[in-house]
């Protein structure tokens, strides 16, 4: 009969779903870290440059790099008519798409050099 002062995001179902999503995200990120060595081109020492920096890299830096790649691609699409007029599409593609993509997907885990 009274007014419910508890916000809807404090309900038991919402909290359980949030916890499930957090656990699944952690498992997904941890499994990608565990499989990082399976597809490396060089020796197994090249897959993880610094083991202490590998976990923060996969949890924080790679998602930021993925967002940067998406934003770079969007910026390329928006600016491509202008770069086409200036005849420098290849340079803008390399700067806006390839560089963030290499930083996110090609770089060894924990390698922040260069």
N, C-alpha and C positions, 0 to 999 in steps of 0.2 A: 504494500500500500504506500510506503514511503518512497522517496526519490532515491534512486540508485546513484551514489556519488562515485562509484568505482568506474573509471574509464573502461571502454570495451577492450583496450589492448592489455589489460591486466587480467583478463579471464584465463582460466586454466587451459582451455583449448588453444588460445592464441599463444600462450607461453610454451606449450608443448610443441606446437608447430614451429615456432621460432627456434627452439632448442634443436629440433630435428634438422632444420635447415642449416644451423650452425655446425652440427656434427657432420652432416653430409658434405658441407663445404670443406671442412677440415680434412675429412677423409679423401676427398677429391684432390685437394692441394697436396696432401702428404703422399698420395699414390703417384702423382706426377713427379714429385721430388724423388721418390724411390725408383721410378722408371727413367730418370733423367740420363742414366748411364747407358741404357739399352740401345739408343740410336746414335751414339756419338760417332763422329767420323774419325777422330784421332784415337789416342790411347785412352784408357780409362781414367788416367790422371787429368786429362783435359776436360772431362765432363763437369767436374766441380772444381772450380779454381780455388775457392776458399771455403772449406766446410762450415766455418762459423758464420759466414755471410750467406750461405745457401738458403737457409730457412727464411730470414727476413727478405731475401731476394724473391723467393717464390710466393711469399705471403703478401708483400707490400709493393715491391718494385715492379714485378711482372704485371700485376693488374693495372698499375699506373701506366706502364708501357703499352698495354693493350688499349687503354683509353686514349693514349697519345696517338697510337696507330689509327684508331677510328677517327679521331679529330683531324689527324693529318690527311686521311683519305677524303674526309668531308671538305677540308680546306682546298685540297687539290681539285675536287669536283667544282667547287665554287669559283676558283681562280683559273681553271683551265681555259676558258674562253680568252682571258686576258693574256695568259702565258702563250697561247697559240698565236695571238697577234704579235707577240714579241719574239716568237720562234724559240722559246726556251722551255717547252713542255717537258723534255727529258730531265732537265736540271731541277724543275719543280717536282717532278715525280720522285727523283732520287732524294730530294731534301724532305719532302712532306710525307712520303709513303715508305720508301725503302729504308731510310735511316732509322725511323722508329720501329719498323718491322724487324730489322736486324737486331736492334737493341733488345726487343722483346723475345724473339723466337730463335735467334742464331747464337747469341752470346752465351758463354758458359755460365753456369750458376755461380754466383758470388764473384764474378769478374766485373769489377767496376773501373778498371784501368782504361786508359785512352780517352 
